[in-house]
């Protein structure tokens, strides 16, 4: 199988939290720039990020927990793919919201199809595919084997 370097529990925790902090700092900088940049598109993107900051942090935390479980040895790593699948669903949910923003900015109505029942079906499909893929990866290349 492919060589995969296993990160330590501490390294995962520090790097993922650093990523969240860097994102928050960049968002603060973007918010500070809203007083100087008069582009309606820029303002809408910053407003969108501000409105979805909770979802973005939730996504990061879910993936963080999944990665932390993945750093553990078998059988403690078994919940990891579940967190990965849930994180993937929330990521797709964010992408659909982003598509709707792009549709509003550009005036393209195509992205409105990613709402309602179709979105729910896609969420379920993403969850199942990522969950199965996560467990296949887990059992095909178990941690601890070198």
N, CA, C and O atoms as a GROMACS GRO file, in nm:
protein
  584
    1UNK      N    1   0.083  -0.119   0.000
    1UNK     CA    2   0.000   0.000   0.000
    1UNK      C    3   0.087   0.124   0.000
    1UNK      O    4   0.209   0.114   0.015
    2UNK      N    5   0.026   0.241  -0.017
    2UNK     CA    6   0.100   0.367  -0.017
    2UNK      C    7   0.155   0.398   0.120
    2UNK      O    8   0.093   0.369   0.222
    3UNK      N    9   0.271   0.458   0.119
    3UNK     CA   10   0.332   0.497   0.245
    3UNK      C   11   0.258   0.618   0.301
    3UNK      O   12   0.245   0.721   0.234
    4UNK      N   13   0.210   0.604   0.422
    4UNK     CA   14   0.136   0.711   0.488
    4UNK      C   15   0.202   0.737   0.622
    4UNK      O   16   0.206   0.650   0.708
    5UNK      N   17   0.254   0.859   0.638
    5UNK     CA   18   0.319   0.892   0.764
    5UNK      C   19   0.212   0.924   0.866
    5UNK      O   20   0.127   1.010   0.844
    6UNK      N   21   0.218   0.855   0.977
    6UNK     CA   22   0.120   0.876   1.082
    6UNK      C   23   0.162   0.992   1.170
    6UNK      O   24   0.273   0.994   1.222
    7UNK      N   25   0.073   1.089   1.185
    7UNK     CA   26   0.099   1.203   1.270
    7UNK      C   27   0.067   1.167   1.414
    7UNK      O   28  -0.019   1.083   1.441
    8UNK      N   29   0.136   1.230   1.504
    8UNK     CA   30   0.109   1.205   1.645
    8UNK      C   31  -0.018   1.279   1.687
    8UNK      O   32  -0.063   1.373   1.621
    9UNK      N   33  -0.074   1.235   1.797
    9UNK     CA   34  -0.194   1.295   1.853
    9UNK      C   35  -0.173   1.444   1.877
    9UNK      O   36  -0.256   1.527   1.841
   10UNK      N   37  -0.061   1.476   1.939
   10UNK     CA   38  -0.028   1.614   1.973
   10UNK      C   39  -0.008   1.700   1.847
   10UNK      O   40  -0.053   1.814   1.841
   11UNK      N   41   0.060   1.645   1.747
   11UNK     CA   42   0.084   1.718   1.622
   11UNK      C   43  -0.048   1.750   1.552
   11UNK      O   44  -0.066   1.861   1.501
   12UNK      N   45  -0.138   1.653   1.549
   12UNK     CA   46  -0.269   1.675   1.487
   12UNK      C   47  -0.344   1.785   1.560
   12UNK      O   48  -0.398   1.876   1.498
   13UNK      N   49  -0.346   1.777   1.692
   13UNK     CA   50  -0.418   1.874   1.773
   13UNK      C   51  -0.364   2.016   1.750
   13UNK      O   52  -0.442   2.109   1.728
   14UNK      N   53  -0.233   2.032   1.757
   14UNK     CA   54  -0.173   2.164   1.741
   14UNK      C   55  -0.193   2.218   1.600
   14UNK      O   56  -0.229   2.335   1.584
   15UNK      N   57  -0.171   2.136   1.497
   15UNK     CA   58  -0.181   2.185   1.360
   15UNK      C   59  -0.325   2.222   1.322
   15UNK      O   60  -0.346   2.322   1.254
   16UNK      N   61  -0.422   2.144   1.366
   16UNK     CA   62  -0.562   2.175   1.331
   16UNK      C   63  -0.611   2.298   1.405
   16UNK      O   64  -0.683   2.380   1.349
   17UNK      N   65  -0.572   2.311   1.532
   17UNK     CA   66  -0.612   2.431   1.607
   17UNK      C   67  -0.544   2.554   1.548
   17UNK      O   68  -0.605   2.660   1.540
   18UNK      N   69  -0.418   2.541   1.507
   18UNK     CA   70  -0.349   2.652   1.442
   18UNK      C   71  -0.421   2.692   1.313
   18UNK      O   72  -0.432   2.811   1.282
   19UNK      N   73  -0.469   2.594   1.239
   19UNK     CA   74  -0.544   2.624   1.117
   19UNK      C   75  -0.671   2.703   1.146
   19UNK      O   76  -0.704   2.797   1.073
   20UNK      N   77  -0.741   2.666   1.251
   20UNK     CA   78  -0.863   2.738   1.289
   20UNK      C   79  -0.829   2.881   1.330
   20UNK      O   80  -0.897   2.976   1.290
   21UNK      N   81  -0.724   2.898   1.408
   21UNK     CA   82  -0.682   3.031   1.453
   21UNK      C   83  -0.640   3.118   1.335
   21UNK      O   84  -0.676   3.236   1.329
   22UNK      N   85  -0.565   3.062   1.242
   22UNK     CA   86  -0.523   3.138   1.123
   22UNK      C   87  -0.645   3.181   1.041
   22UNK      O   88  -0.650   3.294   0.993
   23UNK      N   89  -0.742   3.090   1.025
   23UNK     CA   90  -0.864   3.127   0.953
   23UNK      C   91  -0.935   3.243   1.022
   23UNK      O   92  -0.978   3.338   0.956
   24UNK      N   93  -0.946   3.237   1.155
   24UNK     CA   94  -1.013   3.344   1.229
   24UNK      C   95  -0.938   3.476   1.216
   24UNK      O   96  -1.000   3.582   1.206
   25UNK      N   97  -0.805   3.471   1.216
   25UNK     CA   98  -0.726   3.593   1.198
   25UNK      C   99  -0.749   3.652   1.058
   25UNK      O  100  -0.768   3.772   1.043
   26UNK      N  101  -0.748   3.565   0.956
   26UNK     CA  102  -0.773   3.612   0.819
   26UNK      C  103  -0.913   3.671   0.805
   26UNK      O  104  -0.932   3.771   0.736
   27UNK      N  105  -1.010   3.609   0.870
   27UNK     CA  106  -1.147   3.662   0.865
   27UNK      C  107  -1.154   3.798   0.936
   27UNK      O  108  -1.226   3.887   0.890
   28UNK      N  109  -1.082   3.814   1.044
   28UNK     CA  110  -1.078   3.944   1.113
   28UNK      C  111  -1.015   4.050   1.023
   28UNK      O  112  -1.061   4.164   1.020
   29UNK      N  113  -0.911   4.013   0.950
   29UNK     CA  114  -0.848   4.107   0.856
   29UNK      C  115  -0.946   4.145   0.746
   29UNK      O  116  -0.957   4.262   0.709
   30UNK      N  117  -1.019   4.045   0.693
   30UNK     CA  118  -1.119   4.074   0.590
   30UNK      C  119  -1.227   4.167   0.644
   30UNK      O  120  -1.271   4.258   0.574
   31UNK      N  121  -1.270   4.144   0.768
   31UNK     CA  122  -1.370   4.232   0.829
   31UNK      C  123  -1.316   4.373   0.846
   31UNK      O  124  -1.391   4.470   0.828
   32UNK      N  125  -1.188   4.386   0.879
   32UNK     CA  126  -1.128   4.519   0.892
   32UNK      C  127  -1.121   4.589   0.758
   32UNK      O  128  -1.132   4.712   0.750
   33UNK      N  129  -1.102   4.513   0.652
   33UNK     CA  130  -1.092   4.571   0.518
   33UNK      C  131  -1.227   4.616   0.462
   33UNK      O  132  -1.231   4.692   0.365
   34UNK      N  133  -1.337   4.571   0.522
   34UNK     CA  134  -1.468   4.608   0.467
   34UNK      C  135  -1.493   4.758   0.473
   34UNK      O  136  -1.573   4.811   0.396
   35UNK      N  137  -1.426   4.828   0.564
   35UNK     CA  138  -1.440   4.974   0.570
   35UNK      C  139  -1.366   5.044   0.459
   35UNK      O  140  -1.394   5.161   0.430
   36UNK      N  141  -1.272   4.976   0.396
   36UNK     CA  142  -1.189   5.037   0.292
   36UNK      C  143  -1.223   4.987   0.151
   36UNK      O  144  -1.207   5.061   0.054
   37UNK      N  145  -1.270   4.865   0.140
   37UNK     CA  146  -1.303   4.808   0.009
   37UNK      C  147  -1.452   4.828  -0.015
   37UNK      O  148  -1.535   4.788   0.067
   38UNK      N  149  -1.485   4.888  -0.127
   38UNK     CA  150  -1.624   4.919  -0.156
   38UNK      C  151  -1.686   4.825  -0.259
   38UNK      O  152  -1.792   4.855  -0.313
   39UNK      N  153  -1.622   4.715  -0.286
   39UNK     CA  154  -1.676   4.618  -0.381
   39UNK      C  155  -1.792   4.542  -0.318
   39UNK      O  156  -1.777   4.483  -0.211
   40UNK      N  157  -1.906   4.545  -0.384
   40UNK     CA  158  -2.024   4.475  -0.332
   40UNK      C  159  -1.999   4.325  -0.321
   40UNK      O  160  -2.045   4.261  -0.227
   41UNK      N  161  -1.927   4.270  -0.417
   41UNK     CA  162  -1.895   4.127  -0.414
   41UNK      C  163  -1.809   4.093  -0.293
   41UNK      O  164  -1.836   3.996  -0.223
   42UNK      N  165  -1.707   4.173  -0.268
   42UNK     CA  166  -1.620   4.151  -0.152
   42UNK      C  167  -1.702   4.157  -0.023
   42UNK      O  168  -1.686   4.071   0.064
   43UNK      N  169  -1.787   4.256  -0.011
   43UNK     CA  170  -1.868   4.273   0.109
   43UNK      C  171  -1.963   4.154   0.129
   43UNK      O  172  -1.983   4.108   0.242
   44UNK      N  173  -2.019   4.105   0.020
   44UNK     CA  174  -2.109   3.990   0.031
   44UNK      C  175  -2.035   3.863   0.070
   44UNK      O  176  -2.086   3.782   0.147
   45UNK      N  177  -1.913   3.846   0.018
   45UNK     CA  178  -1.833   3.728   0.054
   45UNK      C  179  -1.796   3.733   0.202
   45UNK      O  180  -1.805   3.632   0.271
   46UNK      N  181  -1.754   3.849   0.250
   46UNK     CA  182  -1.718   3.862   0.391
   46UNK      C  183  -1.842   3.841   0.478
   46UNK      O  184  -1.835   3.774   0.581
   47UNK      N  185  -1.954   3.895   0.437
   47UNK     CA  186  -2.079   3.875   0.511
   47UNK      C  187  -2.117   3.726   0.513
   47UNK      O  188  -2.163   3.674   0.614
   48UNK      N  189  -2.097   3.659   0.400
   48UNK     CA  190  -2.124   3.515   0.390
   48UNK      C  191  -2.035   3.437   0.486
   48UNK      O  192  -2.083   3.348   0.558
   49UNK      N  193  -1.906   3.468   0.488
   49UNK     CA  194  -1.814   3.399   0.579
   49UNK      C  195  -1.850   3.426   0.725
   49UNK      O  196  -1.844   3.335   0.808
   50UNK      N  197  -1.888   3.549   0.756
   50UNK     CA  198  -1.930   3.580   0.892
   50UNK      C  199  -2.056   3.503   0.930
   50UNK      O  200  -2.067   3.454   1.043
   51UNK      N  201  -2.150   3.491   0.838
   51UNK     CA  202  -2.274   3.420   0.866
   51UNK      C  203  -2.252   3.270   0.882
   51UNK      O  204  -2.329   3.202   0.950
   52UNK      N  205  -2.146   3.218   0.820
   52UNK     CA  206  -2.120   3.074   0.824
   52UNK      C  207  -2.000   3.036   0.910
   52UNK      O  208  -1.951   2.924   0.902
   53UNK      N  209  -1.953   3.128   0.993
   53UNK     CA  210  -1.835   3.100   1.074
   53UNK      C  211  -1.860   2.984   1.171
   53UNK      O  212  -1.770   2.903   1.195
   54UNK      N  213  -1.980   2.976   1.225
   54UNK     CA  214  -2.012   2.864   1.315
   54UNK      C  215  -2.003   2.731   1.244
   54UNK      O  216  -1.949   2.634   1.298
   55UNK      N  217  -2.056   2.726   1.122
   55UNK     CA  218  -2.051   2.602   1.044
   55UNK      C  219  -1.906   2.566   1.009
   55UNK      O  220  -1.868   2.450   1.016
   56UNK      N  221  -1.828   2.665   0.972
   56UNK     CA  222  -1.688   2.639   0.936
   56UNK      C  223  -1.607   2.588   1.055
   56UNK      O  224  -1.525   2.497   1.042
   57UNK      N  225  -1.630   2.647   1.171
   57UNK     CA  226  -1.560   2.599   1.291
   57UNK      C  227  -1.608   2.460   1.328
   57UNK      O  228  -1.528   2.375   1.369
   58UNK      N  229  -1.738   2.435   1.314
   58UNK     CA  230  -1.792   2.301   1.342
   58UNK      C  231  -1.729   2.197   1.249
   58UNK      O  232  -1.693   2.088   1.294
   59UNK      N  233  -1.715   2.230   1.122
   59UNK     CA  234  -1.651   2.139   1.026
   59UNK      C  235  -1.507   2.110   1.071
   59UNK      O  236  -1.465   1.994   1.072
   60UNK      N  237  -1.434   2.214   1.107
   60UNK     CA  238  -1.295   2.196   1.149
   60UNK      C  239  -1.285   2.109   1.274
   60UNK      O  240  -1.197   2.024   1.284
   61UNK      N  241  -1.374   2.131   1.369
   61UNK     CA  242  -1.372   2.054   1.493
   61UNK      C  243  -1.408   1.908   1.467
   61UNK      O  244  -1.347   1.818   1.524
   62UNK      N  245  -1.507   1.885   1.382
   62UNK     CA  246  -1.546   1.746   1.350
   62UNK      C  247  -1.430   1.673   1.284
   62UNK      O  248  -1.400   1.559   1.321
   63UNK      N  249  -1.366   1.736   1.187
   63UNK     CA  250  -1.251   1.672   1.123
   63UNK      C  251  -1.135   1.655   1.222
   63UNK      O  252  -1.062   1.556   1.215
   64UNK      N  253  -1.118   1.750   1.312
   64UNK     CA  254  -1.015   1.739   1.415
   64UNK      C  255  -1.039   1.615   1.501
   64UNK      O  256  -0.947   1.537   1.525
   65UNK      N  257  -1.162   1.598   1.547
   65UNK     CA  258  -1.193   1.481   1.630
   65UNK      C  259  -1.172   1.352   1.551
   65UNK      O  260  -1.118   1.255   1.604
   66UNK      N  261  -1.214   1.351   1.425
   66UNK     CA  262  -1.191   1.234   1.341
   66UNK      C  263  -1.045   1.202   1.323
   66UNK      O  264  -1.004   1.086   1.328
   67UNK      N  265  -0.964   1.307   1.301
   67UNK     CA  266  -0.820   1.286   1.286
   67UNK      C  267  -0.757   1.238   1.416
   67UNK      O  268  -0.664   1.156   1.414
   68UNK      N  269  -0.807   1.289   1.529
   68UNK     CA  270  -0.754   1.244   1.658
   68UNK      C  271  -0.785   1.096   1.681
   68UNK      O  272  -0.700   1.022   1.730
   69UNK      N  273  -0.906   1.054   1.646
   69UNK     CA  274  -0.939   0.912   1.656
   69UNK      C  275  -0.852   0.831   1.561
   69UNK      O  276  -0.808   0.721   1.595
   70UNK      N  277  -0.826   0.884   1.442
   70UNK     CA  278  -0.742   0.814   1.345
   70UNK      C  279  -0.600   0.795   1.391
   70UNK      O  280  -0.531   0.704   1.345
   71UNK      N  281  -0.554   0.880   1.482
   71UNK     CA  282  -0.417   0.869   1.532
   71UNK      C  283  -0.404   0.758   1.636
   71UNK      O  284  -0.293   0.718   1.670
   72UNK      N  285  -0.516   0.711   1.686
   72UNK     CA  286  -0.513   0.607   1.789
   72UNK      C  287  -0.496   0.470   1.724
   72UNK      O  288  -0.509   0.455   1.603
   73UNK      N  289  -0.468   0.370   1.807
   73UNK     CA  290  -0.453   0.234   1.757
   73UNK      C  291  -0.588   0.162   1.754
   73UNK      O  292  -0.684   0.204   1.819
   74UNK      N  293  -0.592   0.056   1.678
   74UNK     CA  294  -0.712  -0.025   1.668
   74UNK      C  295  -0.742  -0.085   1.804
   74UNK      O  296  -0.649  -0.129   1.871
   75UNK      N  297  -0.861  -0.090   1.848
   75UNK     CA  298  -0.992  -0.053   1.794
   75UNK      C  299  -1.036   0.088   1.829
   75UNK      O  300  -1.148   0.128   1.797
   76UNK      N  301  -0.948   0.166   1.894
   76UNK     CA  302  -0.986   0.302   1.933
   76UNK      C  303  -1.003   0.395   1.814
   76UNK      O  304  -1.062   0.502   1.828
   77UNK      N  305  -0.951   0.358   1.698
   77UNK     CA  306  -0.961   0.443   1.580
   77UNK      C  307  -1.090   0.420   1.501
   77UNK      O  308  -1.113   0.488   1.401
   78UNK      N  309  -1.173   0.327   1.542
   78UNK     CA  310  -1.294   0.294   1.466
   78UNK      C  311  -1.394   0.409   1.450
   78UNK      O  312  -1.460   0.415   1.346
   79UNK      N  313  -1.408   0.501   1.546
   79UNK     CA  314  -1.501   0.613   1.523
   79UNK      C  315  -1.450   0.716   1.422
   79UNK      O  316  -1.528   0.799   1.377
   80UNK      N  317  -1.322   0.713   1.387
   80UNK     CA  318  -1.265   0.812   1.297
   80UNK      C  319  -1.340   0.831   1.166
   80UNK      O  320  -1.372   0.944   1.131
   81UNK      N  321  -1.369   0.722   1.092
   81UNK     CA  322  -1.443   0.740   0.966
   81UNK      C  323  -1.584   0.798   0.982
   81UNK      O  324  -1.634   0.864   0.892
   82UNK      N  325  -1.647   0.774   1.096
   82UNK     CA  326  -1.779   0.833   1.119
   82UNK      C  327  -1.767   0.984   1.127
   82UNK      O  328  -1.847   1.056   1.067
   83UNK      N  329  -1.668   1.033   1.200
   83UNK     CA  330  -1.647   1.177   1.208
   83UNK      C  331  -1.607   1.234   1.073
   83UNK      O  332  -1.648   1.345   1.038
   84UNK      N  333  -1.528   1.159   0.996
   84UNK     CA  334  -1.494   1.203   0.862
   84UNK      C  335  -1.615   1.215   0.771
   84UNK      O  336  -1.626   1.309   0.692
   85UNK      N  337  -1.707   1.120   0.784
   85UNK     CA  338  -1.828   1.122   0.702
   85UNK      C  339  -1.920   1.238   0.741
   85UNK      O  340  -1.976   1.306   0.655
   86UNK      N  341  -1.934   1.261   0.870
   86UNK     CA  342  -2.016   1.373   0.917
   86UNK      C  343  -1.953   1.505   0.873
   86UNK      O  344  -2.022   1.596   0.829
   87UNK      N  345  -1.821   1.516   0.886
   87UNK     CA  346  -1.751   1.636   0.840
   87UNK      C  347  -1.768   1.659   0.691
   87UNK      O  348  -1.781   1.773   0.646
   88UNK      N  349  -1.767   1.551   0.614
   88UNK     CA  350  -1.786   1.564   0.469
   88UNK      C  351  -1.926   1.615   0.437
   88UNK      O  352  -1.942   1.696   0.345
   89UNK      N  353  -2.026   1.569   0.510
   89UNK     CA  354  -2.163   1.617   0.487
   89UNK      C  355  -2.173   1.766   0.517
   89UNK      O  356  -2.233   1.842   0.441
   90UNK      N  357  -2.114   1.808   0.629
   90UNK     CA  358  -2.117   1.951   0.661
   90UNK      C  359  -2.037   2.033   0.561
   90UNK      O  360  -2.073   2.148   0.532
   91UNK      N  361  -1.930   1.977   0.507
   91UNK     CA  362  -1.852   2.046   0.404
   91UNK      C  363  -1.935   2.064   0.277
   91UNK      O  364  -1.934   2.171   0.217
   92UNK      N  365  -2.007   1.961   0.238
   92UNK     CA  366  -2.094   1.971   0.121
   92UNK      C  367  -2.205   2.072   0.146
   92UNK      O  368  -2.244   2.147   0.056
   93UNK      N  369  -2.256   2.074   0.269
   93UNK     CA  370  -2.359   2.173   0.305
   93UNK      C  371  -2.304   2.315   0.288
   93UNK      O  372  -2.373   2.402   0.236
   94UNK      N  373  -2.181   2.337   0.333
   94UNK     CA  374  -2.118   2.468   0.316
   94UNK      C  375  -2.098   2.500   0.168
   94UNK      O  376  -2.124   2.612   0.125
   95UNK      N  377  -2.054   2.402   0.091
   95UNK     CA  378  -2.034   2.424  -0.053
   95UNK      C  379  -2.164   2.460  -0.122
   95UNK      O  380  -2.165   2.546  -0.211
   96UNK      N  381  -2.275   2.395  -0.084
   96UNK     CA  382  -2.404   2.429  -0.143
   96UNK      C  383  -2.442   2.573  -0.109
   96UNK      O  384  -2.496   2.644  -0.194
   97UNK      N  385  -2.415   2.616   0.013
   97UNK     CA  386  -2.442   2.755   0.050
   97UNK      C  387  -2.354   2.849  -0.033
   97UNK      O  388  -2.399   2.955  -0.076
   98UNK      N  389  -2.228   2.808  -0.054
   98UNK     CA  390  -2.138   2.889  -0.135
   98UNK      C  391  -2.188   2.897  -0.280
   98UNK      O  392  -2.182   3.003  -0.342
   99UNK      N  393  -2.236   2.785  -0.333
   99UNK     CA  394  -2.292   2.784  -0.468
   99UNK      C  395  -2.410   2.881  -0.478
   99UNK      O  396  -2.424   2.953  -0.577
  100UNK      N  397  -2.496   2.883  -0.375
  100UNK     CA  398  -2.609   2.974  -0.376
  100UNK      C  399  -2.561   3.120  -0.375
  100UNK      O  400  -2.620   3.204  -0.443
  101UNK      N  401  -2.456   3.148  -0.300
  101UNK     CA  402  -2.399   3.283  -0.299
  101UNK      C  403  -2.347   3.320  -0.438
  101UNK      O  404  -2.372   3.429  -0.488
  102UNK      N  405  -2.275   3.228  -0.499
  102UNK     CA  406  -2.222   3.252  -0.634
  102UNK      C  407  -2.338   3.276  -0.731
  102UNK      O  408  -2.330   3.363  -0.817
  103UNK      N  409  -2.444   3.198  -0.717
  103UNK     CA  410  -2.561   3.215  -0.801
  103UNK      C  411  -2.626   3.351  -0.783
  103UNK      O  412  -2.670   3.414  -0.879
  104UNK      N  413  -2.632   3.397  -0.657
  104UNK     CA  414  -2.689   3.529  -0.631
  104UNK      C  415  -2.602   3.640  -0.688
  104UNK      O  416  -2.653   3.738  -0.744
  105UNK      N  417  -2.471   3.626  -0.675
  105UNK     CA  418  -2.380   3.729  -0.724
  105UNK      C  419  -2.381   3.735  -0.876
  105UNK      O  420  -2.382   3.843  -0.934
  106UNK      N  421  -2.379   3.618  -0.940
  106UNK     CA  422  -2.371   3.614  -1.086
  106UNK      C  423  -2.507   3.618  -1.154
  106UNK      O  424  -2.515   3.645  -1.274
  107UNK      N  425  -2.613   3.593  -1.080
  107UNK     CA  426  -2.746   3.592  -1.138
  107UNK      C  427  -2.780   3.461  -1.208
  107UNK      O  428  -2.877   3.453  -1.283
  108UNK      N  429  -2.700   3.358  -1.182
  108UNK     CA  430  -2.726   3.227  -1.241
  108UNK      C  431  -2.815   3.149  -1.147
  108UNK      O  432  -2.780   3.129  -1.030
  109UNK      N  433  -2.928   3.105  -1.195
  109UNK     CA  434  -3.024   3.035  -1.111
  109UNK      C  435  -3.000   2.886  -1.101
  109UNK      O  436  -3.073   2.816  -1.030
  110UNK      N  437  -2.900   2.835  -1.172
  110UNK     CA  438  -2.874   2.690  -1.175
  110UNK      C  439  -2.847   2.633  -1.037
  110UNK      O  440  -2.888   2.521  -1.006
  111UNK      N  441  -2.778   2.708  -0.953
  111UNK     CA  442  -2.734   2.657  -0.824
  111UNK      C  443  -2.850   2.636  -0.727
  111UNK      O  444  -2.831   2.573  -0.623
  112UNK      N  445  -2.966   2.686  -0.758
  112UNK     CA  446  -3.082   2.667  -0.672
  112UNK      C  447  -3.127   2.521  -0.666
  112UNK      O  448  -3.205   2.484  -0.579
  113UNK      N  449  -3.077   2.438  -0.758
  113UNK     CA  450  -3.116   2.296  -0.755
  113UNK      C  451  -3.056   2.224  -0.635
  113UNK      O  452  -3.101   2.116  -0.598
  114UNK      N  453  -2.953   2.285  -0.574
  114UNK     CA  454  -2.887   2.222  -0.459
  114UNK      C  455  -2.958   2.254  -0.328
  114UNK      O  456  -2.893   2.277  -0.226
  115UNK      N  457  -3.088   2.257  -0.331
  115UNK     CA  458  -3.167   2.280  -0.211
  115UNK      C  459  -3.276   2.173  -0.202
  115UNK      O  460  -3.302   2.102  -0.300
  116UNK      N  461  -3.338   2.162  -0.089
  116UNK     CA  462  -3.451   2.072  -0.073
  116UNK      C  463  -3.415   1.925  -0.074
  116UNK      O  464  -3.314   1.883  -0.016
  117UNK      N  465  -3.498   1.848  -0.142
  117UNK     CA  466  -3.485   1.703  -0.143
  117UNK      C  467  -3.356   1.657  -0.210
  117UNK      O  468  -3.292   1.562  -0.163
  118UNK      N  469  -3.316   1.721  -0.317
  118UNK     CA  470  -3.193   1.682  -0.385
  118UNK      C  471  -3.073   1.699  -0.292
  118UNK      O  472  -2.985   1.613  -0.289
  119UNK      N  473  -3.069   1.808  -0.219
  119UNK     CA  474  -2.958   1.830  -0.126
  119UNK      C  475  -2.956   1.720  -0.019
  119UNK      O  476  -2.849   1.669   0.015
  120UNK      N  477  -3.072   1.685   0.033
  120UNK     CA  478  -3.079   1.579   0.134
  120UNK      C  479  -3.027   1.447   0.079
  120UNK      O  480  -2.953   1.376   0.147
  121UNK      N  481  -3.065   1.413  -0.043
  121UNK     CA  482  -3.016   1.289  -0.106
  121UNK      C  483  -2.865   1.293  -0.126
  121UNK      O  484  -2.797   1.192  -0.106
  122UNK      N  485  -2.814   1.407  -0.165
  122UNK     CA  486  -2.669   1.420  -0.183
  122UNK      C  487  -2.598   1.407  -0.049
  122UNK      O  488  -2.492   1.343  -0.041
  123UNK      N  489  -2.654   1.466   0.057
  123UNK     CA  490  -2.593   1.453   0.191
  123UNK      C  491  -2.585   1.306   0.233
  123UNK      O  492  -2.482   1.261   0.284
  124UNK      N  493  -2.694   1.234   0.212
  124UNK     CA  494  -2.696   1.092   0.250
  124UNK      C  495  -2.595   1.014   0.168
  124UNK      O  496  -2.523   0.930   0.221
  125UNK      N  497  -2.590   1.040   0.037
  125UNK     CA  498  -2.495   0.972  -0.049
  125UNK      C  499  -2.350   1.002  -0.009
  125UNK      O  500  -2.267   0.911  -0.004
  126UNK      N  501  -2.321   1.127   0.019
  126UNK     CA  502  -2.186   1.165   0.061
  126UNK      C  503  -2.150   1.095   0.191
  126UNK      O  504  -2.039   1.042   0.204
  127UNK      N  505  -2.242   1.092   0.287
  127UNK     CA  506  -2.215   1.026   0.415
  127UNK      C  507  -2.181   0.879   0.394
  127UNK      O  508  -2.082   0.830   0.449
  128UNK      N  509  -2.261   0.810   0.315
  128UNK     CA  510  -2.240   0.666   0.293
  128UNK      C  511  -2.108   0.641   0.220
  128UNK      O  512  -2.031   0.554   0.260
  129UNK      N  513  -2.082   0.716   0.114
  129UNK     CA  514  -1.960   0.696   0.035
  129UNK      C  515  -1.835   0.724   0.119
  129UNK      O  516  -1.740   0.646   0.116
  130UNK      N  517  -1.835   0.834   0.194
  130UNK     CA  518  -1.718   0.868   0.274
  130UNK      C  519  -1.701   0.770   0.389
  130UNK      O  520  -1.589   0.733   0.424
  131UNK      N  521  -1.810   0.726   0.449
  131UNK     CA  522  -1.802   0.628   0.558
  131UNK      C  523  -1.744   0.496   0.508
  131UNK      O  524  -1.654   0.440   0.571
  132UNK      N  525  -1.795   0.447   0.397
  132UNK     CA  526  -1.742   0.322   0.341
  132UNK      C  527  -1.596   0.338   0.302
  132UNK      O  528  -1.513   0.252   0.331
  133UNK      N  529  -1.563   0.449   0.235
  133UNK     CA  530  -1.424   0.474   0.197
  133UNK      C  531  -1.332   0.485   0.317
  133UNK      O  532  -1.219   0.438   0.312
  134UNK      N  533  -1.380   0.547   0.424
  134UNK     CA  534  -1.300   0.560   0.544
  134UNK      C  535  -1.269   0.426   0.608
  134UNK      O  536  -1.157   0.401   0.652
  135UNK      N  537  -1.370   0.339   0.613
  135UNK     CA  538  -1.346   0.207   0.673
  135UNK      C  539  -1.261   0.119   0.582
  135UNK      O  540  -1.181   0.038   0.630
  136UNK      N  541  -1.278   0.133   0.451
  136UNK     CA  542  -1.191   0.058   0.360
  136UNK      C  543  -1.046   0.102   0.379
  136UNK      O  544  -0.957   0.018   0.387
  137UNK      N  545  -1.023   0.232   0.386
  137UNK     CA  546  -0.887   0.282   0.407
  137UNK      C  547  -0.832   0.238   0.542
  137UNK      O  548  -0.714   0.207   0.556
  138UNK      N  549  -0.919   0.236   0.642
  138UNK     CA  550  -0.876   0.197   0.776
  138UNK      C  551  -0.832   0.052   0.781
  138UNK      O  552  -0.730   0.021   0.842
  139UNK      N  553  -0.908  -0.037   0.717
  139UNK     CA  554  -0.876  -0.178   0.723
  139UNK      C  555  -0.775  -0.221   0.617
  139UNK      O  556  -0.706  -0.322   0.634
  140UNK      N  557  -0.766  -0.146   0.507
  140UNK     CA  558  -0.670  -0.181   0.403
  140UNK      C  559  -0.527  -0.143   0.443
  140UNK      O  560  -0.431  -0.211   0.407
  141UNK      N  561  -0.513  -0.035   0.517
  141UNK     CA  562  -0.382   0.013   0.562
  141UNK      C  563  -0.390   0.047   0.709
  141UNK      O  564  -0.388   0.164   0.746
  142UNK      N  565  -0.400  -0.054   0.795
  142UNK     CA  566  -0.420  -0.025   0.937
  142UNK      C  567  -0.297   0.044   0.998
  142UNK      O  568  -0.183   0.014   0.963
  143UNK      N  569  -0.325   0.138   1.090
  143UNK     CA  570  -0.214   0.206   1.156
  143UNK      C  571  -0.133   0.104   1.237
  143UNK      O  572  -0.185   0.004   1.286
  144UNK      N  573  -0.006   0.131   1.248
  144UNK     CA  574   0.079   0.042   1.324
  144UNK      C  575   0.156  -0.055   1.237
  144UNK      O  576   0.258  -0.109   1.279
  145UNK      N  577   0.108  -0.079   1.114
  145UNK     CA  578   0.182  -0.165   1.021
  145UNK      C  579   0.277  -0.078   0.941
  145UNK      O  580   0.238   0.028   0.891
  146UNK      N  581   0.398  -0.121   0.930
  146UNK     CA  582   0.497  -0.042   0.856
  146UNK      C  583   0.562  -0.127   0.749
  146UNK      O  584   0.648  -0.078   0.675
   0.00000   0.00000   0.00000
